[in-house]
Amino acid sequence: MKRWRDRIEAGQELAKALADYKDKPVVVYGLPRGGVVVAAEVARALNAPLDLIIARKIGHPFHPEYAIGAVTETGQPVLNESETSTLDQKWLQKTIAEQRTEAKRRRELYLEGKELTPLHGKTAILVDDGIATGLTFRVAIEELKSKKPAKIVVAVPVAPDDSAAEIEAEVDEFICLLREKYYLCAVGTYYEYFEQTEDDEVIDILSEFE
């Protein structure tokens, strides 16, 4: 099984796969927090600006780690309807509102509330440290589409085959270094070191690109 040493190594390998975009009209978007470390390596290699799409997972009420949906600061949520249709809808709407508020808080924390980098006529490259259910990616893609980019590229080190197929159908280009038919349940399994990325690290990385 392929494993990366850490997010930095994975980002450097992704950057090689994206080399054709170097010095082109591109904006790289990371999904906080861990995805920002990977995205920063891509942005450095491509001489591109780095921005964030802040997508928040909506966890199942009885199994919070299990994603049943996702939402960004401003867009409509993406939901797993087979899961959410059986839940208390008041709870669901309250949770969506709470996660949207948290996404706004994080943009204020990381970027002092700065809006997304203008994308008209540019390529958006959306990066994370891996895909699990794909729900946060799908809601992030919808957010990017609303900004009218020329092209949307998703680039990740690893993804399960079923989620990869869903994401690939929604974007112009999908780059995945390791597409797994038998996925090992967690993104961190594919890294030797997969410690939680802290807010301060995200802020420090973004300060390089100001």
Beta strands, then each sheet from edge to edge (+ up, - down):
strand 1: 26-30
strand 2: 50-52
strand 3: 56-59
strand 4: 67-71
strand 5: 78-79
strand 6: 123-127
strand 7: 151-160
strand 8: 173-180
sheet 1: 2+ 1+ 6+ 7+ 8+
sheet 2: 3+ 4- 5+
end
